[in-house]
């Protein structure tokens, strides 16, 4: 299936998770992006909860969950996000749109990111 990555590389220095897919697509998902769109009950960017000030967050550990997902544990203590392969592909396919939505939501709340390099 095209949503299951063939290669996963954690780049701690650049705080990104690189995924390669069988269809040739390669995506780099910043840790901040993954953290603010974590698919967990207490935090979910897609469900409206605005997570802020995660510019410096990094991934502490990656753990496979069966054959369907990846648990990402972040260095800020967040560890309940289980990212299905399909959800990771969705985050990659929609990265520009989702990131702009996040920035727009921050702006509407009057919140500024601490690091605007992304």
C-alpha positions as CSV (number, residue, x, y, z in Angstrom):
1,X,0.0,0.0,0.0
2,X,1.3,3.5,-0.9
3,X,0.7,4.9,2.6
4,X,3.2,2.5,4.3
5,X,6.7,4.1,4.2
6,X,9.6,2.0,2.8
7,X,12.1,4.0,4.8
8,X,11.9,6.1,8.0
9,X,14.7,8.3,9.2
10,X,14.8,10.4,12.3
11,X,17.0,13.4,11.9
12,X,17.4,14.8,15.4
13,X,19.7,17.6,14.3
14,X,17.2,19.1,12.0
15,X,14.2,17.9,14.1
16,X,12.6,16.2,11.2
17,X,11.2,12.7,10.4
18,X,11.9,11.7,6.8
19,X,9.5,9.2,5.2
20,X,10.0,7.5,1.8
21,X,7.1,5.8,0.0
22,X,6.9,3.1,-2.7
23,X,5.5,5.6,-5.1
24,X,8.7,7.6,-4.9
25,X,7.4,10.4,-2.7
26,X,9.7,11.6,0.1
27,X,8.4,13.9,2.8
28,X,10.1,15.6,5.7
29,X,7.8,16.2,8.7
30,X,9.1,18.6,11.3
31,X,8.8,17.5,14.9
32,X,6.9,20.6,15.7
33,X,4.3,19.8,13.0
34,X,4.0,16.2,14.2
35,X,3.6,17.4,17.8
36,X,0.9,20.0,17.1
37,X,-1.0,17.5,14.9
38,X,-0.6,14.6,17.4
39,X,-3.5,12.1,17.0
40,X,-4.3,11.5,20.7
41,X,-7.3,12.1,22.8
42,X,-5.7,14.9,24.9
43,X,-4.1,16.7,21.9
44,X,-5.2,16.8,18.3
45,X,-4.5,19.7,16.0
46,X,-7.1,18.4,13.5
47,X,-9.8,18.4,16.2
48,X,-9.3,22.1,17.1
49,X,-7.1,22.0,20.1
50,X,-4.3,24.6,19.6
51,X,-1.0,23.3,20.8
52,X,1.6,26.1,21.1
53,X,5.3,26.7,21.7
54,X,6.6,23.4,20.4
55,X,9.2,25.0,18.1
56,X,12.1,23.2,19.8
57,X,10.4,19.8,20.4
58,X,12.2,16.8,19.2
59,X,11.4,13.1,18.9
60,X,12.9,11.1,21.7
61,X,11.8,7.6,20.5
62,X,10.0,5.9,17.6
63,X,8.2,2.6,18.3
64,X,6.3,0.5,15.8
65,X,2.7,-0.4,16.8
66,X,1.9,-3.6,15.0
67,X,2.0,-3.3,11.3
68,X,-0.3,-0.3,11.1
69,X,1.3,2.6,13.1
70,X,4.2,4.4,14.7
71,X,4.2,5.7,18.3
72,X,6.1,8.9,18.6
73,X,7.4,9.9,22.0
74,X,8.5,13.5,22.2
75,X,11.2,15.0,24.4
76,X,8.6,17.3,26.0
77,X,7.0,14.2,27.6
78,X,4.1,13.7,25.2
79,X,3.9,10.0,24.4
80,X,0.3,9.1,23.7
81,X,0.3,9.8,19.9
82,X,-0.1,6.7,17.8
83,X,0.3,7.8,14.2
84,X,-1.2,5.3,11.7
85,X,0.7,5.0,8.4
86,X,-2.4,6.5,6.7
87,X,-2.4,9.5,9.0
88,X,1.4,10.1,8.5
89,X,0.8,10.0,4.7
90,X,-2.1,12.4,5.1
91,X,0.2,14.8,7.1
92,X,2.8,14.6,4.4
93,X,0.3,15.0,1.5
94,X,-1.4,18.0,3.2
95,X,1.6,19.6,5.0
96,X,1.5,23.0,3.3
97,X,-2.3,23.3,3.9
98,X,-2.3,22.0,7.5
99,X,0.8,24.1,8.4
100,X,-0.8,27.3,7.0
101,X,-4.0,26.5,8.9
102,X,-2.0,26.1,12.1
103,X,-0.2,29.5,11.5
104,X,-3.6,31.1,10.8
105,X,-5.0,29.7,14.0
106,X,-2.1,31.0,16.0
107,X,-2.5,34.4,14.4
108,X,-6.2,34.6,15.2
109,X,-5.4,33.9,18.8
110,X,-2.6,36.6,18.9
111,X,0.1,33.9,19.5
112,X,3.5,34.3,18.0
113,X,5.9,31.4,17.4
114,X,9.2,31.7,19.3
115,X,11.2,30.5,16.2
116,X,9.9,31.5,12.8
117,X,12.5,29.7,10.8
118,X,10.0,27.2,9.4
